[in-house]
Amino acid sequence: MRITSIEIKNFRAFKGRPLKIDLRRTGKNLLVYGENGSGKSSLFCALRDFLECAAKKNDITQFPFRNIFINTDYGYIKVHFTDPKATTRNPNLQAKLYEWSANKNETGEQLILEINKTKGFIDYKSLLATYFLQQENSTVNIFNLLLKSILSHAWNDLSRRPFGEEWQDIKDSKDSLEKLKHRSPKQKEALIEKIRTFNDGLRNKLDELKGKAQEILNSFGYALEIELNFGGVEYNADEKRIDKQIVGLKVKFFRETREDHHQFLNEAKLSAIAISIFFAALLLQPISRLRIIALDDVLIGLDMSNRLPVLDILDNHFREYQIFFFTYDKAWYDIVKHHIESQKAAGNWEYVEFFAARTDERDVPIYAPVCSPDRQFLERAKEHLNDNDFKAAAVYARTHFEAKLKKFCDKKNLKVRYKERANELSSEDFWLAVKEARSSQKWTAQITDQLLIEVQRYRKVILNPLSHADWSSVHRREVEKAIEVIEQLEAALDNIK
């Protein structure tokens, strides 16, 4: 089973026309680059919140799920699942579309519940729970992190129950016992037996977790060894509570075991330890028809050289997973993309990029599938224009204008003004290079004086990123004419040999 498409409308950062991501019939992995504020994390959250909806009783019409500028059309998330191995004689086994909206909620279906229990959605905030959030303590206790999050769905092999469910049952049994006026020894013994089974099962599972985490941590090349210490929880009848809820995370560093490692190891080593524990926990989850791992900027605590082992870890341990990889770091995105394309499994990936454009009303996420045709932005501009969303249409028109100029300058090896940060180059820089080359290269037959005037006119109102301090002045006719001028310029540039 694989996810083959995702469609999102009016969810978090996305407003207006639906965002559609096609992962092809085989359900490819997805590599996502996104500037801050571009909607990258909203895509991460859309998939995570969709899978968790039934368990957490999420309501898509409420914040933080619905877009803050939407008051009526609450939108939806639709996820298409396909089983490439299913027989063609039974189409119902091959494909299924599930929807989460104000009017329809199919997230309680068995497949979604199953995937939710085995998924791994990890962002940098999750990793902080293993070290940064415990800086005030002299030791690191990950008991709650394990039971509420990363091992909550892993099974206790002794009780044949998930640890999260078993731990909740122990707390409920303790509460029920304390409410009874007359407690028999058998009732107390039943609770103690539950605790005993829980303790023994968790010790066994922590041994597995430690072994797998250490194997993964070794991939980073650090001289570190993980220790997970669990003495077992105890029922304190006098104080009416469960004591010793402690799983101590210790690290052996140059032959010395330290429980205060989080106070002196650098962030790269602490991040590697946290990543290793989370990855190892994923490998201990029960088997499901689809296992998903989604990583949202989990490597920001690592420099470039220390990020590379993560690619090998994914290759070696998570080949059977559908992977969603998100990053705001363009250099890292390019490295990951190059790594993927150099592998035999390169055909198993799709690539998309998100950019942030701002108006006076809101940020407009610019969605760019890497393998899409060159005119994708202009087509999106026309779609928004038809929807009477003139601001979004103007943003997409401007994006297409700049992309076309960049491509032409690269094709003709034109001299573009140098900037130390290449991402600070604007359409002005590329347009200036084209105008300067026009006279010397004798392109006046293609780029006529009239076309120059028209481009200049609409650059002032639509195509200049510094224009429109007052976006309320954007009108349909201006956007229509800007699109027409862009198409004329595009045709002229294409005719230059």
C-alpha positions in Angstrom: 0.0 0.0 0.0 1.3 3.5 -0.9 0.0 7.1 -0.9 -0.3 8.1 -4.5 -1.8 11.6 -4.2 -2.5 14.3 -1.7 -5.0 17.1 -2.2 -5.3 20.0 0.3 -7.6 23.0 0.4 -7.9 25.8 2.9 -5.8 24.0 5.5 -3.3 26.0 7.6 -1.1 28.0 5.1 -3.0 26.9 2.0 -5.9 29.1 0.8 -8.0 29.1 -2.3 -7.3 26.6 -5.1 -6.5 23.1 -3.9 -2.9 22.0 -3.7 -2.5 18.7 -5.5 0.6 16.5 -5.1 0.9 13.6 -7.5 3.1 10.7 -6.3 2.3 8.6 -9.4 0.7 5.2 -9.5 3.6 3.6 -7.6 3.4 5.9 -4.6 6.8 7.5 -4.8 8.7 9.0 -1.9 8.7 12.8 -1.7 11.6 15.3 -1.2 10.3 18.8 -0.3 12.2 22.1 -0.2 10.4 25.1 1.3 11.4 28.6 2.4 10.2 29.6 5.8 6.6 30.6 5.6 6.1 28.9 2.2 3.7 26.1 3.4 6.3 23.3 3.7 5.4 22.5 7.3 1.7 22.9 6.5 2.1 19.9 4.1 3.9 17.9 6.8 1.1 18.8 9.3 -1.7 18.0 6.8 -0.5 14.4 6.4 0.2 13.9 10.1 -3.1 15.5 11.2 -5.0 13.5 8.7 -3.7 10.2 10.0 -4.1 11.3 13.6 -7.6 12.8 13.2 -9.7 9.8 14.5 -7.4 9.1 17.5 -7.2 12.8 18.5 -10.8 13.7 17.4 -9.4 16.7 15.3 -12.0 19.1 13.8 -10.8 20.5 10.5 -13.1 23.5 10.9 -11.3 24.7 13.9 -7.9 26.3 14.4 -5.1 25.5 13.9 -6.3 23.3 11.1 -8.3 25.6 8.9 -6.7 28.6 7.2 -7.1 31.7 9.4 -8.5 33.7 6.4 -11.3 31.2 5.8 -14.7 31.6 7.5 -17.1 29.6 5.3 -15.4 27.2 3.0 -13.5 25.1 5.5 -11.8 23.0 2.9 -10.5 19.4 3.1 -7.6 16.9 2.9 -8.0 14.0 0.5 -5.4 11.2 0.4 -5.4 8.6 -2.3 -4.0 5.1 -1.4 -3.1 2.4 -3.9 -1.9 -1.1 -3.5 0.4 -1.7 -6.5 0.5 -5.4 -5.7 -3.2 -5.9 -5.6 -4.9 -7.9 -8.3 -6.3 -6.0 -11.2 -9.4 -8.2 -10.9 -10.4 -6.4 -7.8 -10.2 -2.6 -8.3 -11.5 -2.0 -4.8 -8.3 -3.5 -3.4 -6.2 -1.4 -5.6 -7.2 2.2 -4.9 -9.1 4.1 -2.2 -9.6 7.8 -1.7 -10.1 8.9 1.9 -11.4 12.4 2.8 -11.3 14.6 5.9 -13.6 17.6 5.7 -16.4 19.4 7.5 -18.9 17.2 5.8 -17.1 13.9 5.5 -14.6 12.2 7.8 -13.2 8.8 6.7 -10.1 8.9 8.9 -11.7 6.3 11.2 -11.3 3.6 8.6 -9.2 0.6 9.6 -6.4 1.4 7.1 -5.9 4.9 8.4 -6.0 3.8 12.1 -3.5 1.1 11.2 -1.1 3.5 9.5 -1.4 6.0 12.3 -0.1 3.4 14.8 3.1 2.7 12.8 3.9 6.1 11.3 6.9 8.1 12.2 6.5 11.9 12.0 9.6 13.6 13.4 10.4 17.3 13.5 13.1 19.2 15.3 10.7 19.9 18.2 10.4 16.2 18.9 14.1 15.7 19.1 14.4 18.6 21.6 12.4 16.5 24.1 15.4 14.3 24.6 17.9 17.0 25.6 17.1 20.7 25.3 13.8 20.6 27.2 15.6 18.9 30.1 18.5 21.4 30.4 17.4 22.4 33.8 17.7 18.8 35.1 20.9 17.0 35.9 19.6 13.8 34.3 17.6 13.0 31.3 14.3 11.1 31.9 12.5 9.9 28.7 9.8 7.8 30.4 6.9 10.1 29.3 8.4 10.6 25.8 8.5 6.8 25.4 5.0 6.0 26.7 3.2 9.0 25.2 5.0 9.1 21.9 7.7 6.9 20.4 6.8 3.6 22.0 3.1 4.2 22.7 2.1 1.8 19.8 4.9 -0.7 20.2 3.7 -4.0 21.7 4.6 -5.5 25.0 5.5 -9.1 24.0 4.4 -10.4 27.4 0.9 -8.9 27.6 0.4 -8.6 23.8 -0.8 -5.0 24.2 0.6 -1.7 23.1 2.6 0.0 25.8 0.6 3.3 25.6 -2.7 1.4 26.1 -1.2 -0.8 28.8 0.2 2.2 30.8 -3.2 4.0 30.5 -4.9 0.9 31.9 -2.5 0.8 34.8 -3.3 4.5 35.6 -7.0 3.9 35.3 -6.8 0.8 37.5 -5.0 2.8 40.2 -7.6 5.6 40.1 -10.4 3.0 40.3 -8.7 1.3 43.2 -8.3 4.5 45.1 -12.1 5.3 44.7 -13.2 2.1 46.4 -14.1 2.4 50.0 -13.4 -1.3 50.7 -10.4 -2.6 48.8 -9.7 -6.3 48.8 -6.1 -7.7 48.7 -6.9 -9.3 45.3 -7.7 -5.9 43.7 -4.4 -4.5 44.8 -2.6 -7.6 43.7 -4.2 -7.4 40.3 -2.8 -3.9 39.9 0.6 -5.0 41.0 0.5 -7.9 38.6 -0.3 -5.5 35.7 2.7 -3.3 36.8 4.9 -6.3 37.0 4.0 -7.4 33.4 4.4 -3.9 32.2 7.9 -3.5 33.8 9.2 -6.8 32.5 7.9 -6.1 29.0 9.3 -2.6 28.9 12.7 -3.7 30.1 12.8 -6.2 27.2 11.7 -3.6 24.7 14.2 -1.1 26.0 17.0 -3.7 25.4 15.8 -4.0 21.8 15.6 -0.2 21.5 19.0 0.3 22.9 20.6 -2.2 20.4 18.9 -0.7 17.4 19.6 2.8 18.5 23.3 2.1 19.0 23.5 0.5 15.6 22.1 3.6 14.0 24.2 6.0 16.2 27.3 4.2 15.1 26.6 5.4 11.5 27.4 8.9 12.6 31.0 7.8 13.6 30.8 9.2 17.2 32.5 7.5 20.1 29.2 7.3 22.0 27.3 4.5 23.7 23.7 4.7 24.8 22.4 3.3 28.1 18.7 3.1 28.9 18.1 2.4 32.6 14.6 1.4 33.9 14.2 0.1 37.4 10.5 -0.4 37.0 7.5 1.7 38.2 6.0 0.9 41.7 2.6 1.4 43.2 2.8 3.5 46.4 -0.4 2.7 48.3 0.3 5.2 51.1 0.7 8.2 48.8 -1.8 6.8 46.3 0.5 7.2 43.3 2.7 5.3 40.9 6.4 6.0 41.7 9.6 5.7 39.7 8.3 6.7 36.3 11.9 7.0 35.1 13.8 5.8 32.1 17.2 7.3 32.4 19.1 8.1 29.2 22.8 7.9 29.9 25.7 8.2 27.4 29.1 6.6 27.6 31.6 9.1 26.3 35.3 8.2 26.1 34.8 5.3 28.6 33.0 7.4 31.1 29.2 7.0 31.5 27.5 10.4 32.1 23.8 11.0 33.0 24.4 14.8 32.5 25.6 14.3 28.9 22.9 16.8 27.7 24.7 19.6 29.5 28.1 19.2 27.8 27.8 17.3 24.5 27.5 19.6 21.5 24.3 19.9 19.6 25.4 17.7 16.7 26.0 14.7 19.1 22.8 15.3 21.0 20.8 15.5 17.8 22.4 12.3 16.5 21.5 10.5 19.8 17.9 11.7 19.6 17.6 10.8 15.9 18.9 7.3 16.6 16.4 6.7 19.4 13.5 7.9 17.3 14.6 5.9 14.3 15.1 2.8 16.4 11.7 3.1 18.0 10.1 3.2 14.5 11.7 -0.1 13.7 10.0 -1.6 16.8 6.5 -0.6 15.7 4.1 -3.3 14.6 3.9 -4.2 10.9 1.2 -2.4 8.9 0.2 -2.3 5.2 1.9 1.1 4.9 4.7 2.4 7.0 5.5 6.1 6.7 8.4 8.1 7.9 8.2 11.9 7.6 11.1 14.1 8.6 10.7 17.9 8.9 14.0 19.7 9.4 15.2 17.2 11.9 18.8 17.8 11.0 19.1 21.5 11.8 21.4 20.7 14.8 23.9 18.9 12.5 26.4 20.5 10.1 26.5 19.2 6.5 29.0 16.5 7.1 27.1 15.1 10.0 23.8 15.0 8.0 25.1 12.7 5.3 25.0 9.6 7.5 21.2 10.1 7.7 20.9 9.3 4.0 22.7 6.0 4.5 20.5 5.2 7.5 17.4 5.7 5.4 18.9 3.6 2.7 19.8 0.8 5.1 16.9 0.7 7.5 13.9 2.2 5.9 13.7 1.0 2.3 10.2 -0.5 2.9 8.9 2.8 4.1 7.3 5.6 2.1 9.5 8.6 2.9 8.5 12.2 3.1 11.6 14.4 3.5 11.2 18.2 4.3 13.9 20.8 4.6 14.2 24.6 4.4 17.9 24.4 3.6 18.3 24.6 -0.2 22.0 23.5 -0.2 20.9 20.4 1.8 18.0 19.8 -0.5 20.3 19.8 -3.5 22.7 17.4 -1.8 19.8 15.0 -1.0 18.4 15.2 -4.5 21.9 14.5 -6.0 22.3 11.6 -3.6 19.0 10.1 -4.6 19.6 10.6 -8.3 22.9 8.7 -8.0 21.2 5.6 -6.6 19.4 2.8 -8.3 16.2 3.8 -6.6 16.1 7.3 -8.1 12.9 6.5 -9.9 11.1 6.1 -6.6 11.2 9.8 -5.7 9.3 13.0 -6.6 10.6 16.5 -5.9 8.7 19.6 -5.1 9.7 23.1 -4.0 7.8 25.8 -2.1 8.5 29.5 -2.1 7.0 32.3 0.0 5.5 35.3 -1.6 3.9 38.0 0.5 1.0 40.4 0.0 -0.5 42.9 2.4 -3.2 40.4 3.3 -1.3 37.1 3.6 1.6 34.9 2.5 1.0 33.0 -0.7 2.7 29.6 -1.0 4.2 29.1 -4.4 4.2 25.4 -5.2 6.7 24.1 -7.8 6.8 20.4 -8.8 10.4 20.1 -10.1 9.5 17.9 -13.1 6.5 20.0 -14.2 6.5 21.9 -17.5 8.0 25.4 -17.6 4.6 27.0 -17.8 3.4 25.7 -14.5 3.5 29.1 -12.8 1.7 30.9 -15.6 -1.1 28.2 -15.6 -1.5 28.6 -11.9 -1.7 32.4 -12.4 -4.6 31.9 -14.8 -6.3 29.5 -12.5 -6.2 32.1 -9.6 -7.3 34.8 -12.0 -10.4 32.7 -12.9 -11.1 32.4 -9.2 -10.9 36.2 -8.8 -7.9 35.8 -6.5 -6.0 38.6 -8.2 -3.2 38.8 -5.6 -2.3 35.1 -5.9 -2.5 35.4 -9.7 -0.1 38.3 -9.6 2.3 36.4 -7.4 2.3 33.4 -9.8 2.7 35.6 -12.9 5.7 37.3 -11.3 7.2 34.0 -10.4 6.9 32.7 -14.0 8.4 36.0 -15.3 11.5 35.6 -13.0 11.9 31.9 -13.8 11.8 32.5 -17.5 14.4 35.2 -17.3 16.7 33.0 -15.1 16.5 30.2 -17.6 17.2 32.5 -20.5 20.2 34.1 -18.8 21.6 30.7 -18.0 21.0 29.4 -21.6 22.8 32.4 -23.1 25.5 32.8 -20.5 24.5 36.4 -19.8 26.3 38.4 -17.2 24.1 38.9 -14.2 25.0 41.2 -11.4 27.0 39.4 -8.6 25.5 39.0 -5.2 27.1 37.0 -2.4 23.8 35.3 -1.6 22.4 34.0 -4.9 18.9 33.8 -3.5 18.8 37.6 -3.2 18.9 38.0 -7.0 15.6 39.3 -8.2 13.8 39.6 -11.5 15.4 43.1 -11.8 18.9 41.6 -12.0 17.9 39.2 -14.7 15.8 41.7 -16.7 18.7 44.1 -16.6 21.1 41.4 -18.1 18.6 40.7 -20.9 18.2 44.4 -21.8 21.9 45.0 -21.8 22.5 42.0 -24.1 19.6 42.9 -26.4 21.5 45.7 -28.2 24.9 44.1 -28.4 23.4 40.8 -29.6 21.0 42.5 -32.0 17.9 40.9 -30.6 15.8 44.0 -31.4 13.8 42.1 -33.9 12.5 39.7 -31.3 12.4 42.0 -28.2 11.0 45.1 -29.9 10.9 48.6 -28.4 7.2 48.2 -27.9 7.6 45.0 -26.0 10.2 46.7 -23.8 7.8 49.4 -23.0 5.0 46.9 -22.2 7.3 44.9 -19.9 8.5 48.0 -18.1 4.9 49.1 -17.6 3.7 45.9 -16.0 6.9 45.5 -14.1 5.9 48.6 -12.2 2.5 47.3 -11.1 2.7 43.5 -11.2 6.1 42.0 -12.0 8.4 43.9 -9.6 8.7 42.2 -6.2 9.1 45.7 -4.6 5.9 47.0 -6.0 2.4 47.0 -4.5 2.9 48.5 -1.1 -0.9 48.7 -1.4 -2.0 45.4 -2.8 -5.6 46.4 -2.7 -5.0 48.2 -6.0 -4.4 45.0 -7.9 -7.1 44.7 -10.6 -8.1 41.9 -13.0 -7.2 43.8 -16.1 -3.7 44.6 -14.8 -3.1 40.9 -14.1 -4.6 39.8 -17.5 -2.4 42.3 -19.4 0.7 41.3 -17.4 0.1 37.6 -18.3 -0.3 38.6 -22.0 3.0 40.6 -21.9 4.8 37.7 -20.2 3.6 35.3 -23.0 4.8 37.8 -25.6 8.2 38.1 -24.0 8.4 34.3 -23.6 7.7 33.8 -27.3 10.3 36.4 -28.1 13.0 34.8 -26.0 12.2 31.3 -27.4 12.7 32.7 -30.9 16.3 33.9 -30.1 18.6 31.2 -31.3 
